[in-house]
Amino acid sequence: MSMRLLITGATGMLGATLVKHFQKEYEVFSTGSSEKGLSFFKNYTSFDLKEPSYETLIKWSKPNLIIHCAALTNGNYCDLNPKEAFLINGISVKKITDAVNLDTKVIYISTDAVFPAELHMSKEEDCASPNSVYGKSKELGEFFLTNSKLNYTIIRTTIVGSNLNKTKSGFAEWILNSVKNKEEISLFADVLFTPISIWNLAENINQIISNNEMFSRKTLHIGGNEICTKYDFGIELLKQFNLPVNLIKKGKITDFKDRAKRSTDQTLDSSYYQNLSKTVLPNLHQTIKDFKINYNE
């Protein structure tokens, strides 16, 4: 009998990629806020995560495993709409735990933003102390899972990728589109991160599903194996696409006073996961190469 997966946030960048990736192997059900799913979705329903109960969603999908990708990730929007941010990013996890039985496993996609600005290469055991509404709302989601009786895996990550949903555009796509349109852009030279591609993350999530007991009730950092700045990322991206780099200028996040609070050090130490899974996570060159292959497809 095939495992039944429910993927939330299915029309988002990561969610859509996970649906496409896992449909080959599992019986995938997906949901998002959009009225319609993407053309390749087999089982999709529109669902508002602000609903008071998720019982109808669970009865429809009957999942053995839920991958909870859905989130409000725009920091400025979260700051302006904190109640909605906490409902979607945090309280939704409590509603999932209330609606499922104890045999259901949950994989929750969290973020580096649960850590304060002063931490470098944050480890799983480091104290979460977020500076932003977005980070606090994701920390709340983690709290509900760790205090549940469910079999869960929390994944803190920083992803880059391209959108199968062409109504949306991510960070890397914005860089490429801007330069192709000959627009000058500024990328932060004072923000460090450890990006991983959504396709590589999908492969690692599959490993977690396949080795359920090893990763049960664990919080894991799964990011890239190399630290870079947002500016470094942009330069490397353009080089691999043979595009001119002169349109990218060095900027500073500290120059944007009206921007949502965001740490200048967003790095994650993924060594615990690498040791546990005997996996070598990608460096920056490999991450962008992965992006280029999948972007061109």
Sequence and secondary structure as in RCSB ss.txt:
>XXXX:A:sequence
MSMRLLITGATGMLGATLVKHFQKEYEVFSTGSSEKGLSFFKNYTSFDLKEPSYETLIKWSKPNLIIHCAALTNG
NYCDLNPKEAFLINGISVKKITDAVNLDTKVIYISTDAVFPAELHMSKEEDCASPNSVYGKSKELGEFFLTNSKL
NYTIIRTTIVGSNLNKTKSGFAEWILNSVKNKEEISLFADVLFTPISIWNLAENINQIISNNEMFSRKTLHIGGN
EICTKYDFGIELLKQFNLPVNLIKKGKITDFKDRAKRSTDQTLDSSYYQNLSKTVLPNLHQTIKDFKINYNE
>XXXX:A:secstr
   EEEEESTTSHHHHHHHHHHTTTSEEEEEESSSS  TT SSEEE  TTSS  HHHHHHH  SEEEE      H
HHHHH HHHHHIIIIIHHHHHHHHS TT EEEEEEEGGGS TT SSB TTS    SSHHHHHHHHHHHHHHTSSS
EEEEEEE EE   SSTT   HHHHHHHHHHTT  EEEESS EE  EEHHHHHHHHHHHHHTTTTTTTEEEE   S
S EEHHHHHHHHHHHTT  STTEEEE GGG TTS    SEE B  HHHHHHHT     HHHHHHHHHHHHH 
